[in-house]
Amino acid sequence: MTEKSISVPACTRCEEHPAFGPTNLCIGCSATYNRLKRTTYDRDEAFTTAIFVANHPVRPSRRIAKILGKPEKSSSAQPVNWATQNRGMGNNTTSISPTAFETALELIPGFAICGEVTESLAKQIRQFAATEYPICIFGETGTGKELVVKALHQLGPRKGKPLIIINCASLNGDLANSELFGHKKGSFTGSVQAEDGLFIKADGGTIVFDELEELPHAAQVNLLRTLNDGEVRPVGSTTTRTVDVRVIALTKTPFAQLKSSNFREDLLYRLADLSIHISPLRERSAEIIPLTHYLLQQINKRSYVIENNTATSLVRHEWRGNVRELRSVLRRATVVAEGNLIASEHLPETFRTRLTAVK
């Protein structure tokens, strides 16, 4: 009796393991896909998912392609199979080559969509960019608030117009109104000539108040008036000038805490017509390895391999400095590493100490 040979199709994602079921995915890719659809993970599950993603080619989903407004990549494209390429390098390495995770998923240069959380954020940016309402962006230091600002500006109707970012902590309490709204000659000691304020210079574009919680109280009243009326009155002048400026505010202080402070509550509600909350990196562990991949590509356009212990340490770190801290750690690693292997000894001492303690 002759045995029948059964042809089993390969997984449509990794193109190596046998596929099963209507999804045409292998067991590993199917499990990873189901995990990536969720937004909360425990640390061990996040690590397992992240390592698998790093070793398997991942194509942009239709949802992401729709959000980006770009056509989905053709399914006939043949991704590099890094799971196969890495054979012979041992079981303690994980590929983080720039082509292993297809981060052609840039909303704008520098803003990568690495998972469900950033995908949702990108969708919100697309929606808000088309409006003219003020926006307040909440997020810890280092989460990328200025990148969100640039995306809002570049994807909106004010692209190509001025984008002025003001650090409120640098505004002098007495001269804040002059700097923001301008002044007439002789309106105060030292004003030897009239000067336009930042609102006039940003006319037609976007003005951003970084560290909103530090905005001097004297400027808050006039800012509220400008938001309501679309006019500015230079210091020492009795006339107003019409301005067309979109206002975006950035703050690391939570809304409830800012509301209970000395900040004007009416101005806070006016600035927060629309609000965006950026999650800290420690709350999106599943995105750390894809983000590591993307940042390495930005820092040094080379193929890197990361040891599993190193990947574990990256995923389990608390990242109080968020993406800014991750970028700093990776810059150091690319300098210290002599080749294309990033090992645990290339991370700062605090990482190695914590990894030893876990063991």
Secondary structure, DSSP 4 states (H G I P E B T S, - for coil): -PPPP---PBPTTTSSSBPBTTTTB-HHHHHHHHHHT-S---HHHHHHHHHHHHHS-BPPPHHHHHHHTSPPPPTT-----HHHHTTTS-TTEEE--TTTB----EEETTEE--SHHHHHHHHHHHHHHT--S-EEEE--TTS-HHHHHHHHHHHSTTTTS-EEEEEGGGS-TTTHHHHHH-B-TTSSTT--S-B--HHHHTTTSEEEEESGGG--HHHHHHHHHHHHHSEE--BT-SS-EE---EEEEEESS-HHHHHTSSS-HHHHHHHTTEEEEPPPGGG-GGGHHHHHHHHHHHH--S--EEEHHHHHHHHHS--TTHHHHHHHHHHHHHHH-SSSEE-GGGS-HHHHHHHHHH-
